[in-house]
């Protein structure tokens, strides 16, 4: 009698990543993953204690892959900017996993590599040591929010996008100037949320880094 196949941790994570490309963290389940692998849930719990731990491991693989192609160069600000863009592009290829990272975080090797690089860059900026953890925390929150937000927009279907654009036009261009005078005044210059995401990402990050720079003695 042939025994049940034993799946490796990497094979489990590969399959989980594939499922998360077409679904979100809410609809993802260990049971669905087990079905895709042709096994039962109990066999997966030998590798991961629960769904959250598994999701964190999948997100960490994205961070690990991103850091594999990252090469720090220049002063602290170019280093932080290059790292941020690297993470943005990595999760841009697997947008469903960006929400997983933003919500669950990660504690694996990929996460530690990101933390180490950010902390080294901030320390090289000349910030006092007591300021470095605070600035690190603010940058991570900013990046997670921006990347997860952009990834959410990128998963919208063409039909959903057109419906959203129609609602946007009605809400903005059709705004009652008596009730919404500022909105009516700027209506033709207001852009939808999905426009110029890369430029907005870089400008927001640059403004935050400038704020940090102003704190350097």
N, C-alpha and C positions, 0 to 999 in steps of 0.2 A: 504494500500500500504506500503510495507516494505521500510524503509529508507536505504540509502547507509551506509555501514559500515564505522565507524570511526577508522582508524588505529592509534595505539599509536606510539609515537616517537621510542620506542624500537623495535617495530615490523617493522617499516620502516627501521631502521638501520640494523636489522637482515637480511632483504631481500636485502638491498643494499650490505651488506658484501658478501652475497652468489653470487650476480651478479658479484662482483669484483673479486671473486675467479677464474672466467673463462673469464674475460675480463679486459682490462686496463682502466685507468681513461679517456683516450681519447675517447674510444668507449662507455663508460658509459654515460647514460643520464637520466634525471628526467623522460622523457617520457617512457623509457624502464622500469624504476623502477615502474612507475605507472601501466604499462601494467602487470608487474609481480604480482602486488598487486590487479589487477582487479579494478582499479580506474582511475581517470584522474589526470593530473599533477597539476591542481589548488588545489586539496585537499592536496597535499604534500607541497605546498608553504605556508600552514598555519604553518608548522613545521620548514621549512628551507627556507630562502629567495632566495637561488640559489643553483646551483650544487656545487660550491666550498664550501659553508658552510656545505652542506651535506657530502661531501667527508672529510672535516676536522673532522666532528663528527664521521665518521666511523673510521678514523685513530686514533682518541682519545680513542676509545673503546679498541683498541689494546694496547695502552699505559696504560690504566687503568687496563686491565687484567694482563699485565706484572708486574705492580707495586703491584698488589694484591698478587703475589707470591714472591716478592722481600723482602729480609731481610738484612738490612745493617749490616755488621760485619767487624771488623778490622780497620786498618788505612785507610787513605783517598784513597790511590791507589787501595787496594783490593775492596773498596766500589765502586769506579768508574768502575773498571774492571768488577765486578759482575753485576753492573747495565747495562753496555754495552752488556755483554753476554746475560743478561735477555732480553733486547730489540731485540738483534739479533735473539734469539730463537723464540720470540713471532712473529716477522714479518716473520721468516722462515716458520712458519706454514701457513701464509697467505701472500705469497710473492707479490701478486698484490697490496696489501695495503701498502707495503713498499715504492713503488714509489709514492703513494698518500701522505704519510707522508713526504717523501723527497721533494716533489714538493710544497705541499700546507701547510705543517705544521699543527699545531693544537693549539687551545687555550682553550681546556676544562680541566676538572679535571685531566685527565691522564697526559696531558702535564704539568700542574702545579706541579704534584707530581714528575715527572722526573726533572723538573727545580729545585724544592726545594731540592731534594736529591743531585743533582750535585753541587749546590751552597753550601750546607752544607758541603759536602765532601771537596770541594776546600777551603772553609773557614777554615776547620779543619786542612788543610795542613800547615798552617802558612803563606800563601800568604798574602800580604797586601791587604786590602779591594779593593783598586783601580785596582788590578790585577785580582781579581776574575771574574768579568763580562767578561773580555777579554778572559781569559782561558776557561770559560764556553762556550763562543760562538765558539771558535775553536774546542772544543770537540764535540759539537753538530753537527757542519758542518762535521767533520770527521766521526762521527757515521752515520749520515744520508746518506753520500756518500757511505760508505762501505756497509751498510745494503741494500740500494737500489740497488747498483751494484750487490751484491751477489744474491739478490732476483730476479733480472732480468735474471740472468743466470739460476736460478733454474726453471724458467718457460719455458725454451727451451724444445721442444719435442725431443724424441730420434732421430727422423729423422733429425731434424735441428742440433742436437748435432753432429751427424756423418758427416753431410755436413760441419759443421764448423771445425771439426777435420781434415777432408781431405784438406780443404783450408789452415789450419794451417800448416799441413805437407808440402804442396806444397810451401807455402810462406817461411817457415823456412828452411826445409831440402833441398829445391831446390834453395835456394838463390845463386845468382851468386857471387862467391868470389871476382871477380874483382870490382864489383859495391858495394857489401855489405860485405866487408872483416870481420868486427866485427861480423855480424850476422852469416856468414858462420863459423867463428871460434867457436862461442858458440852454434851453432844450436842444437847439441844433448843434451845440458843442459837446453835449454830454454823450459819452461813448458807452456801449454795453460792457458788462463786466469782463467778457472774454477778449476784449480788444487790447493789443499791445501788451500782452502779459509779460513777455521777456523784458521789455523796456521798463515796465513798472517794477518788476522784480529787482532789476539792477539798480534802479533809482532809489527804491526804498532801502535796499541793503546799503548803498553808498551813503545815504543820509544817516542811517544808524551807525555806520562806521565812523562817520564824521563826528557824530555825537560822542562816541567812545574816545576818539582822538582828542577832543576838547577836554577830556578828563585826565589826560596824561600830563604829569607835572612838567 
